[in-house]
Amino acid sequence: MTLTDHERQMVALVAEFVDERVRPRVREFEADDVYPAEFIEEMKKLGFFGLLAPAEYGGVDVSTACFARVTEELARGWMSLAGAIGGHSVITYLIKTFGTAEQREKYLPRMAEGAIRATMALTEPGGGSDLQAMRTQAVPDGDGYSVTGSKTWISNAAHSGLIGLLCITDRDASPRHRGMSMLLVEPGDGLTISKKLPKLGYRGVEACEIVFDDRRVGVDAVLGGTPGQGWAQMMRGLEVGRVQVAARALGVGQAALNDAVRYAQERETFGKPIWRHQSVGNLLADMATKMSAARLLTLDAAERLDSGERADMEAGMAKLFASETAMQVALDAIRIHGGYGYSKEYDVERYFRDAPLMIVGEGTNEIQRNVIASQLIARNRI
Ligand SMILES: Cc1cc2nc3c(=O)[nH]c(=O)nc-3n(C[C@H](O)[C@H](O)[C@H](O)COP(=O)(O)OP(=O)(O)OC[C@H]3O[C@@H](n4cnc5c(N)ncnc54)[C@H](O)[C@@H]3O)c2cc1C
């Protein structure tokens, strides 16, 4: 992976922010489950909300590989902060790639500075995996659309000024996905965002239900201006999203590995540091090896995405492997900490609560396997 000097400086800046500002205070924010407004404001100033926005719109405009490294560093401090830029960055990518000139002009400058934060609304109460069965629809009405339906588990929804909404605009289309569009919807009349859904980890950042009840939008809300393109647009966006989730998993896994390596040298039993017991040393060796493999897969997917080629298989592999690795590494870090691993005094219990989100979010790992298998066959058809 080759990052430019500017990109390397960006990653170093994030690492410094994480080590000096985030890690010393994360337990306090996490325990209270409070929205980390202070960190978010600092992240805006540091340009983290503009990572994928073009420079002409005030963005930092880094490669996907750099975006992944920045995400990893943020998640090494606190996964919730990496989550806070996740959906926002996917919608930035979609507007930059598919948006009309007016949409880019209208949203990208303010999104780049974090003045508008965007969220991505796909999942419905009836299901997240079977997206084509979605029910939220935008019915043509006058010179725009009337949107009705509901979405759930939408991250950052309460703090969003823009919702990237995947919905049905043509009920009769066949195949069904040709009747789907991405709408850029701003909060307002006919749109209700529920209170935060309680959850295991990923604290501080809210996940909410959004209800649309005759929410009116103009035809200019359709991403790219032509209805029926939403499914294809979102599938490309999910490639970015899955690299981002893989990178979040890397951050959580790396933090767990770092803590385990430190503790295994400090803690002594039977007259020696525990890492010298072969079982513990082997655990550490396997954790480090899997983390390196996960990082290479993630950077490979990022580079493929930047090359312009279809990257769903690579992003799926990265997300699948990195998230399962993070979960295993978090568990093994608890194992190495013994009873203290189960205590709130150490961070490893948080990694263990945060890791499962990356297994489920942005398409479950079962869905990733389906994507990988179908691409594998498509690329190797006999
Ligand atoms: C904290 C949090 C934040 C989230 N943020 C967002 C967000 O910002 N935006 C958004 O749109 N969504 C968000 N989600 C939703 C997430 O993407 C979905 O939960 C996920 O896609 C799974 O959908 P589901 O929960 O409806 O599970 P289901 O689709 O009901 O799946 C249930 C189980 O069945 C399995 N399964 C289903 N179909 C298949 C199949 N064909 N083959 C094999 N196995 C299958 C699944 O893998 C899973 O194990 C978030 C979720 C959480 C928990």
The ligand as an SDF file (V2000), in Angstrom:
LIG
                    3D

 53 58  0  0  0  0  0  0  0  0999 V2000
  -25.7960   -0.7660   15.9940 C   0  0  0  0  0  0  0  0  0  0  0  0
  -26.3050   -0.9400   14.6090 C   0  0  0  0  0  0  0  0  0  0  0  0
  -26.1760    0.0880   13.6990 C   0  0  0  0  0  0  0  0  0  0  0  0
  -26.6970   -0.0420   12.4060 C   0  0  0  0  0  0  0  0  0  0  0  0
  -26.6220    1.0170   11.5390 N   0  0  0  0  0  0  0  0  0  0  0  0
  -27.2700    0.9510   10.3520 C   0  0  0  0  0  0  0  0  0  0  0  0
  -27.3480    2.1000    9.4980 C   0  0  0  0  0  0  0  0  0  0  0  0
  -26.7860    3.1640    9.7800 O   0  0  0  0  0  0  0  0  0  0  0  0
  -28.0860    2.0060    8.3560 N   0  0  0  0  0  0  0  0  0  0  0  0
  -28.7310    0.8680    7.9980 C   0  0  0  0  0  0  0  0  0  0  0  0
  -29.3820    0.8450    6.9600 O   0  0  0  0  0  0  0  0  0  0  0  0
  -28.6700   -0.2540    8.7900 N   0  0  0  0  0  0  0  0  0  0  0  0
  -27.9680   -0.2160    9.9550 C   0  0  0  0  0  0  0  0  0  0  0  0
  -27.9150   -1.3350   10.7640 N   0  0  0  0  0  0  0  0  0  0  0  0
  -28.6600   -2.5250   10.3780 C   0  0  0  0  0  0  0  0  0  0  0  0
  -27.8080   -3.7010    9.9050 C   0  0  0  0  0  0  0  0  0  0  0  0
  -27.2340   -3.4150    8.6530 O   0  0  0  0  0  0  0  0  0  0  0  0
  -28.7370   -4.9220    9.8580 C   0  0  0  0  0  0  0  0  0  0  0  0
  -29.0250   -5.2670   11.2050 O   0  0  0  0  0  0  0  0  0  0  0  0
  -28.1280   -6.1040    9.1330 C   0  0  0  0  0  0  0  0  0  0  0  0
  -28.0200   -5.8260    7.7630 O   0  0  0  0  0  0  0  0  0  0  0  0
  -28.9630   -7.3800    9.3180 C   0  0  0  0  0  0  0  0  0  0  0  0
  -30.3160   -7.1610    9.0850 O   0  0  0  0  0  0  0  0  0  0  0  0
  -31.3870   -7.7090   10.1570 P   0  0  0  0  0  0  0  0  0  0  0  0
  -30.9670   -7.1920   11.4900 O   0  0  0  0  0  0  0  0  0  0  0  0
  -32.7350   -7.3380    9.6830 O   0  0  0  0  0  0  0  0  0  0  0  0
  -31.2130   -9.2740   10.1560 O   0  0  0  0  0  0  0  0  0  0  0  0
  -31.9530  -10.3120    9.1860 P   0  0  0  0  0  0  0  0  0  0  0  0
  -31.8570   -9.8460    7.7870 O   0  0  0  0  0  0  0  0  0  0  0  0
  -33.3000  -10.5780    9.7330 O   0  0  0  0  0  0  0  0  0  0  0  0
  -31.0440  -11.5940    9.3630 O   0  0  0  0  0  0  0  0  0  0  0  0
  -31.1680  -12.4640   10.5050 C   0  0  0  0  0  0  0  0  0  0  0  0
  -30.1640  -13.6110   10.3680 C   0  0  0  0  0  0  0  0  0  0  0  0
  -30.4560  -14.3880    9.1840 O   0  0  0  0  0  0  0  0  0  0  0  0
  -29.2930  -14.4270    8.3610 C   0  0  0  0  0  0  0  0  0  0  0  0
  -29.7020  -14.3920    6.9450 N   0  0  0  0  0  0  0  0  0  0  0  0
  -30.6750  -13.6230    6.3890 C   0  0  0  0  0  0  0  0  0  0  0  0
  -30.7620  -13.8470    5.0770 N   0  0  0  0  0  0  0  0  0  0  0  0
  -29.7960  -14.7630    4.7830 C   0  0  0  0  0  0  0  0  0  0  0  0
  -29.3630  -15.4070    3.5780 C   0  0  0  0  0  0  0  0  0  0  0  0
  -29.9100  -15.1170    2.3770 N   0  0  0  0  0  0  0  0  0  0  0  0
  -28.3530  -16.2990    3.6540 N   0  0  0  0  0  0  0  0  0  0  0  0
  -27.7750  -16.5800    4.8510 C   0  0  0  0  0  0  0  0  0  0  0  0
  -28.1360  -16.0070    6.0170 N   0  0  0  0  0  0  0  0  0  0  0  0
  -29.1310  -15.1260    5.9860 C   0  0  0  0  0  0  0  0  0  0  0  0
  -28.5000  -13.1720    8.7230 C   0  0  0  0  0  0  0  0  0  0  0  0
  -27.1470  -13.3110    8.3540 O   0  0  0  0  0  0  0  0  0  0  0  0
  -28.7200  -13.1150   10.2140 C   0  0  0  0  0  0  0  0  0  0  0  0
  -27.8460  -14.0400   10.8260 O   0  0  0  0  0  0  0  0  0  0  0  0
  -27.3260   -1.2350   12.0340 C   0  0  0  0  0  0  0  0  0  0  0  0
  -27.4150   -2.3210   12.9370 C   0  0  0  0  0  0  0  0  0  0  0  0
  -26.9120   -2.1700   14.2130 C   0  0  0  0  0  0  0  0  0  0  0  0
  -27.0510   -3.3190   15.1750 C   0  0  0  0  0  0  0  0  0  0  0  0
  1  2  1  0
  2  3  1  0
  2 52  2  0
  3  4  2  0
  4  5  1  0
  4 50  1  0
  5  6  2  0
  6  7  1  0
  6 13  1  0
  7  8  2  0
  7  9  1  0
  9 10  1  0
 10 11  2  0
 10 12  1  0
 12 13  2  0
 13 14  1  0
 14 15  1  0
 14 50  1  0
 15 16  1  0
 16 17  1  0
 16 18  1  0
 18 19  1  0
 18 20  1  0
 20 21  1  0
 20 22  1  0
 22 23  1  0
 23 24  1  0
 24 25  2  0
 24 26  1  0
 24 27  1  0
 27 28  1  0
 28 29  2  0
 28 30  1  0
 28 31  1  0
 31 32  1  0
 32 33  1  0
 33 34  1  0
 33 48  1  0
 34 35  1  0
 35 36  1  0
 35 46  1  0
 36 37  1  0
 36 45  1  0
 37 38  2  0
 38 39  1  0
 39 40  1  0
 39 45  2  0
 40 41  1  0
 40 42  2  0
 42 43  1  0
 43 44  2  0
 44 45  1  0
 46 47  1  0
 46 48  1  0
 48 49  1  0
 50 51  2  0
 51 52  1  0
 52 53  1  0
M  END
$$$$
